[in-house]
């Protein structure tokens, strides 16, 4: 029997976390520096290699203590020397001064990055990853998904699922929820905001294309049929209800039956 699965499991269970690596790097930088006689008397090749290792250890940017970002009121934070944040919502800041990482869960986050400093800032949400070097941009996440607005500069956005967006100043991009339940929540949020019918129906149709439990799929069908009726498309609504009755017998049956019989 192949030992590869066991080796992979051992690797996954013993690999250091990002925080553990950050703590080790911090201890290396804070350790007392003493002269190494090998640098003075060793061979030129060995001394050069050792010096190169020391440079690699000493050059990384200062590690950031993992910091929760959680507030209902808009708050400003100087995350690093070259990254200024303004946010209202919930997330976490990790990484180091050169490569800060923000896990953003919900709310609005505005980031300003000093250009031409080599800062590799990345903001991740459940729907997207935003990568930027020197710009001002805003990330907003809610039931509708993740939206990115660029005020100045350029950002690259990769939506969950592989869609890639390149945004420049004045552009706005959007990454939709990936799950059927998330798309159902998006459709309901659009309805409550008075969103246009095309976006509501597109969200529901996208949700029906995803794998889902019977209950979520029935709810998607019901909200779609109900929305068609609210648009005055009564025949389309009844047709949708009849189709749902044929495929979703255990959920919303009474509602679908009543809509299918309506005149």
C-alpha positions in Angstrom: 0.0 0.0 0.0 1.3 3.4 -0.9 2.7 5.5 2.0 1.9 8.8 0.2 -1.5 9.5 2.0 0.2 8.9 5.4 3.1 11.2 4.4 0.6 13.9 3.3 -1.3 13.6 6.5 1.9 13.9 8.5 2.9 17.0 6.5 -0.5 18.7 7.1 -0.5 17.9 10.8 3.0 19.1 11.4 3.4 22.0 9.1 3.9 25.3 11.1 1.1 27.8 11.0 1.6 31.3 9.6 1.5 32.7 13.1 4.1 30.2 14.3 6.5 31.2 11.5 5.9 34.9 12.3 6.8 34.3 15.9 10.0 32.4 14.9 11.0 35.2 12.6 10.4 37.7 15.4 12.6 35.8 17.8 15.4 35.6 15.2 15.3 39.4 14.7 15.2 40.1 18.5 18.0 37.7 19.4 21.3 39.3 20.6 23.7 39.8 17.7 27.2 38.5 18.4 30.2 38.5 16.1 30.7 35.2 14.4 34.4 34.3 14.1 33.6 32.3 11.0 32.8 35.6 9.2 36.3 36.8 10.0 38.5 33.7 9.5 36.4 31.3 7.4 36.9 30.8 3.7 35.6 33.4 1.4 32.9 31.1 -0.1 31.6 29.9 3.3 31.6 33.4 4.8 29.7 34.8 1.8 27.1 32.1 2.0 26.6 32.6 5.8 26.4 36.4 5.3 23.7 35.9 2.6 21.7 33.7 5.1 21.9 36.5 7.7 20.7 39.0 5.2 17.7 36.9 4.3 16.8 36.6 8.0 17.2 40.3 8.8 15.5 41.8 5.7 11.8 40.7 6.1 9.4 43.4 7.2 8.4 43.6 10.8 5.8 41.0 11.7 2.3 42.3 12.7 0.6 40.9 15.8 -2.7 39.4 14.7 -5.2 42.2 15.3 -9.0 41.9 15.2 -10.8 44.6 13.3 -14.3 44.8 14.8 -16.3 48.0 15.2 -19.8 49.2 14.2 -18.6 52.8 14.0 -16.1 53.9 11.3 -12.6 53.7 12.7 -9.2 54.8 11.3 -6.1 52.6 11.9 -2.5 53.1 10.7 -1.9 49.4 10.1 1.8 49.9 9.0 4.0 52.8 8.0 2.5 52.6 4.5 -1.0 51.2 4.9 -3.8 53.3 6.3 -7.2 51.7 7.0 -10.7 53.1 7.6 -13.3 50.5 8.4 -16.6 49.6 9.9 -17.3 45.9 10.2 -15.4 42.8 11.1 -12.2 41.2 10.1 -8.6 40.5 11.1 -5.1 41.9 10.2 -2.1 39.5 10.0 1.1 39.3 8.0 4.0 41.7 8.2 4.8 45.3 7.3 5.7 44.5 3.7 3.0 41.9 3.1 -0.1 42.8 5.3 -3.0 40.4 5.0 -6.6 41.2 5.9 -9.3 38.6 6.3 -12.5 40.7 5.9 -15.8 39.1 6.9 -18.4 41.9 6.7 -18.8 45.6 6.4 -16.8 48.4 4.6 -13.0 48.6 4.5 -11.1 51.5 2.8 -7.4 51.0 2.4 -4.8 53.6 1.3 -1.3 52.3 0.4 1.7 54.4 -0.3 2.7 53.8 -3.9 6.2 52.6 -5.0 7.1 51.1 -1.7 6.7 47.5 -2.7 3.8 46.9 -0.3 2.0 43.7 -1.1 -1.4 44.2 0.6 -4.1 41.5 0.1 -7.7 41.6 1.3 -9.6 38.3 1.3 -13.3 37.7 1.7 -15.3 34.5 1.3 -16.0 35.6 -2.4 -12.8 37.4 -3.4 -9.1 38.2 -3.0 -8.0 41.7 -3.7 -4.3 42.3 -4.5 -2.8 45.8 -4.6 0.5 47.7 -4.7 0.0 51.4 -4.1 -3.5 52.7 -4.4 -6.7 53.7 -2.6 -9.6 51.3 -2.7 -12.7 50.1 -0.8 -13.9 46.6 -0.1 -17.5 46.1 1.0 -19.0 42.8 1.9 -22.6 42.0 2.8 -25.4 39.7 1.8 -25.0 40.9 -1.8 -21.4 39.6 -2.0 -18.1 41.5 -2.2 -17.8 44.8 -4.0 -14.5 46.6 -4.8 -14.2 50.3 -5.7 -10.9 51.8 -6.8 -10.4 55.5 -6.1 -6.8 55.7 -7.4 -4.3 53.2 -8.8 -5.0 49.7 -9.9 -6.1 46.5 -8.2 -6.5 42.8 -9.3 -9.5 41.0 -8.0 -9.9 37.2 -8.2 -13.4 36.0 -7.4 -14.0 32.6 -5.8 -14.6 30.4 -8.8 -11.7 31.9 -10.9 -13.2 35.1 -12.4 -10.5 37.8 -12.6 -11.1 41.5 -12.6 -8.5 44.3 -13.3 -9.8 47.5 -11.9 -8.3 51.0 -12.2 -9.3 54.4 -10.7 -13.1 54.9 -11.0 -13.9 51.2 -11.6 -16.1 49.0 -9.5 -16.2 45.2 -9.5 -18.4 42.6 -7.8 -18.0 39.0 -6.8 -21.2 37.1 -6.0 -21.8 34.6 -3.3 -20.8 31.1 -4.4 -23.3 28.9 -2.5 -27.0 28.5 -3.3 -27.9 29.7 0.2 -25.7 32.8 -0.3 -27.3 33.6 -3.6 -30.8 33.2 -2.1 -29.8 35.7 0.6 -28.5 38.0 -2.1 -31.8 37.9 -4.0 -33.8 38.6 -0.8 -31.4 41.5 0.0 -31.9 42.9 -3.5 -35.7 42.6 -3.1 -35.6 44.5 0.3 -33.5 47.3 -1.3 -35.8 47.5 -4.3 -33.2 46.2 -6.6 -33.9 45.8 -10.3 -35.8 42.6 -11.3 -33.0 41.4 -13.7 -30.5 41.2 -10.8 -33.0 39.5 -8.5 -33.8 36.8 -11.1 -30.2 36.4 -12.1 -29.2 35.7 -8.5 -32.0 33.2 -8.1 -31.1 31.4 -11.4 -27.5 31.3 -10.4 -28.5 29.8 -7.0 -30.5 27.1 -8.8 -27.4 26.2 -10.8 -25.5 25.4 -7.6 -25.7 22.3 -5.5 -28.1 22.8 -2.6 -30.3 21.0 -0.1 -33.9 20.3 -1.1 -35.1 23.0 1.3 -32.8 25.7 -0.1 -33.6 24.7 -3.7 -37.4 24.8 -3.0 -37.0 28.3 -1.4 -35.1 29.5 -4.4 -37.9 28.3 -6.7 -40.5 29.8 -4.4 -38.9 33.3 -4.2 -38.4 33.2 -8.0 -42.1 32.3 -8.7 -43.3 34.9 -6.1 -41.1 37.5 -7.7 -42.4 36.8 -11.2 -45.9 37.3 -9.8 -44.9 40.6 -8.2 -43.7 41.7 -11.7 -47.1 41.0 -13.1 -45.9 37.9 -15.0 -48.7 35.7 -13.7 -48.6 33.0 -16.3 -44.8 32.7 -15.8 -45.3 32.5 -12.0 -47.9 29.8 -12.3 -45.7 27.8 -14.7 -42.8 28.1 -12.3 -45.1 26.9 -9.5 -46.3 23.9 -11.5 -42.7 22.9 -12.4 -41.7 23.2 -8.7 -44.6 20.9 -7.7 -43.3 18.2 -10.0 -39.7 18.4 -8.6 -40.0 19.6 -5.0 -42.9 17.6 -3.4 -41.8 18.0 0.2 -41.1 21.8 0.6 -43.4 24.7 0.1 -46.0 22.4 -1.5 -49.0 24.2 -0.2 -47.6 27.6 -1.4 -46.7 26.3 -4.8 -50.1 24.6 -5.2 -52.0 27.8 -4.3 -49.9 29.8 -6.7 -50.4 27.3 -9.5 -54.2 27.5 -9.0 -54.3 31.3 -8.9 -56.0 33.3 -11.6 
